[in-house]
Amino acid sequence: MNDGGQRRYGPLGRALVIIPTYNEVENIKPIVSRVRAAVPEADILIADDNSPDGTGKVADELVAQDDKVHVLHRKGKEGLGAAYLAGFAWGVEHGFGVLVEMDADGSHQPEELPRLLTALKGADLVLGSRWVPGGRVVNWPKHRQFLSRGGSTYSRLLLGVPIRDVTGGFRAFRAETLQGLGLTEVASQGYCFQVDLARRAVAAGYHVVEVPITFVERELGDSKMSRDIVVEALWRVTAWGVSDRANRLLGRKPS
């Protein structure tokens, strides 16, 4: 498929939806069921960080019932970024052509997955975006909206990344895109992990598309957002932006 007459994209291949979990025992069955209904041809990988509430045990039960569902048991809570990196590695090793990031709490609507996958036929990376025309949030507190919008705006302006929802975590990658992002160098977590992958994709010259989504606040379980995650995102984005500007002034390639 052509991208503006410049790039011909190959077939997508098999899709793997990666769902990181930590204490999501109330949410994991419903979200897996909805993903299976929305994209029956896709596989699901539950990357569980040894949840003390028994999420991993429920994941094992789902695996026993459905050969399209898999589980990756991790040693402990190491953060969102580490869980996704492990999931990406598992997916590439098992020959999947598309790797999807999606939350376990229902904030990302599985019913919108087909639109992301359709858009990926003509792109390297597709982002589900809350902040493009047609995107919206439901039942989200004003302070969370402000934090998300503000974080995306700050990152976009400081890093020069032409993405409206740079912190969003509902994404579909081609496997070859991920392999070109230098994932072994990624150490960021949370919001910052999403910003990091987006800036790497843009810097590498990949074609990134944003698709509007409806983001719904979780109804069950506790949010994993914390002050530490926000602080990490702020200082890392600032450091990247300052470093890139300094390199440009010195005539070097941005890091």
N, C-alpha and C positions, 0 to 999 in steps of 0.2 A: 504494500500500500504506500502511496506517495505522500510525502510531507512537503507541500509547497513545491513539488517538482524536484526536490533536492535529495530526498532520502526514500529508499524503498524498504518497507518493513516486512520482515518475514512473519510467518504464522506465530501465534502466541505460545502454543504448546499447553501443557497441563497447568492448571492453576492451583496454588496452595494458599489457603487463608490462614495466616498465623495469628493466634489469639493468646497473648500473654496473660497469665492469671496469677493473682496473689489474693487469697481470701475472696473468691468469687463463687462460693458453693451455691449461692442462691441464683446466680445468673448463668452459669455455664451450660446447663441443659437447655434453657430456652434459647440462648444465642446460637448454640450449635444446631438446634432444630430449625431455626429461622434461616441460617446460612445454607443448610442442606436443602431447604425448600426453595430458596432464591436462586442458588446456583448448584443444581444437583450433580453437575459434572465435576465440580471442584472438590479437592480434598481439604481437610482441616487439620492443622497442627496446634494442639494446646500446649503452650510452653509454660509449665507450672513451676513457680519458684518455691517448691516445698511448702505449700500453703498449710498453716496449722489448722484451718477450719475444715479440711478434708476435700478440698477442690480436686486434688490429685487423684483421690480414690474415685470420685465421681467421673473424672476423665477416663480412668481405666475402665469403668463400667460402660462408658460410651464407646470406647475402642472395641470392647468385646461384642457390642451390638452392631457395629457398622464399620466395614473395612475401609471406608473413606475418611474415618477419623483416626488421628494418631496423637500420641502424647509424648512430650519431651520432659522428663522429670529432672529438674535442676536442683542443685545442692541447697540453695537458700535464696533469700531475697537479695538480688544483685542489681536490681533496677531495670527499667523498661528497655533501655538501649541494649544492655547485655542479653536480655531475653530475645529481642528481635535479631540481634547478630547471631545468636545460637540458632534461631529459627531459620534465618536466611541460609546459614551454612548447611543445615539439615535439608532444606528444600533444594538447594543446588546439588548437593550430594546425591539426592534421590531423583534428579532429572526433571524437576519442575521448571517450566518456562516462564511462569508468572508467580511472583511472591506478593501477597497482599498483607498489609498491616490493618488490624481491626481490633478495637477494644472489646472486652468481654461484657461490659456493663450495659449494653444496649444503646449507648449514646450514638454509635454508628449504626445506621439502619442497613441490615443485610439486604433488604429489598432494593437498595440502590447499587449493590455490587454489579449487576449486569451493565449499568451505564458506565461505571468505571472501566470495566473490562472491554466494553465496546470502544471507548475512547482510546484505550491502550493500543488498539490495532494501528493507530496512526501516531503513536507517541512512544517515548522511552520511559516516561514516568507520568502517572496521572494522580493528582491530588484531589481528594474530596474537600471542597472549600465551603466554609461558612460565610465568607466575606466577599463573594462575587455575586453579581445579580442572580437572583433565584435561590441563593443560599440563605439559610436562616437557623436560628437557635430556638429551642422550646424549653420553657421552664428553667432557664438558666439565670441565676442571680445577676444583678447589674454589675457587681464587682468582678464576677468571673468574665462577663462580656468585656468589661473594660480591660481586664488583664490580658485576655486573648487578643483583642483588637490592638491594644497598645503594644503587646509583645511582637505581633506580626508587623506592625508599622515600624517599630524601632528596628527590628531585624532587617526589614526590606530596605529602609533608608540607609542604615549604617553599612550593610553588606552589599548594597546595589543589586539585590535579588528581586527580579520582577514577578514576585508571587504575592498574592493578596493574603493568603492564609498559610504562612510559612511555618506555623507551629502545629498545624493540624496533623492528626495521626491516622487518618483513613486514606490509605495510599495503595496504589498498584504499580509494581515495578516489573519491567522485563528482567529476567535473570542476568542477561548480559549487561544491563545498566548497573545493577548492584555490583557486578564483578569489576566494573570500571570506576568505582567510587573510592577505592582505597580503604576498604572497611577495616583492614587490620590496624589502621591508624586512628580509628574512631574510639574515643574514650568518654564521650558525652552521654548524658542520660536525660530522661523526661522530655520537657519541651525542647531542651537544647539538642537532644538527639535528632529530633525532627528538623530543626533549623540546620543542623550540621549536614544531614543527608541532602536537604534541598539545596544548600549553597554549593555542595560538592557536585551535584547534578548540573547546576547552572554553569559552574566553572569548567566542567568537563565538556560543555557544549551540547548536552542532551536536550531533547525537545520535551519540555514539561507542559502539561495541560492541566488546568483546573476545571473541575466539574462541580456545579453547585450541589450541596447536600443539605439535608435537615438534620441538625445535631440536637439530640434530646437528652436532657439531664437524667442521670441515672436515678432509678426509683428504689433499688435495693443495694445494700452494701455501702461501703465507705469510699469516698474519693481518695485517690492516692496523691493528689496535689498537696504540696507542702512548701513551707518557706524556703527550705534548702533547694528544692527544685527550681524555684523562681530565681533565687540568688545565683545558682549555678548558670542558668540561662543568661542572666544579665551580664555576669562578668565574662563568660566565654564569648558571647556575641560582641561585647565591647572590645575584648582582646583581639578577636578576629578582624573586626572593622578597623581598628587602629593599625594592626599589622599590615593589612592589605593596603591601606592608604600610604603607610610608610614605604612599603615595597614599590608602589607605583611612583612615588616621588623619587625613589632611588633608581628607577628604571628596571626593577626586578619584576618577575612574574608573581602576582598575588599568591599567597600561601593557600 
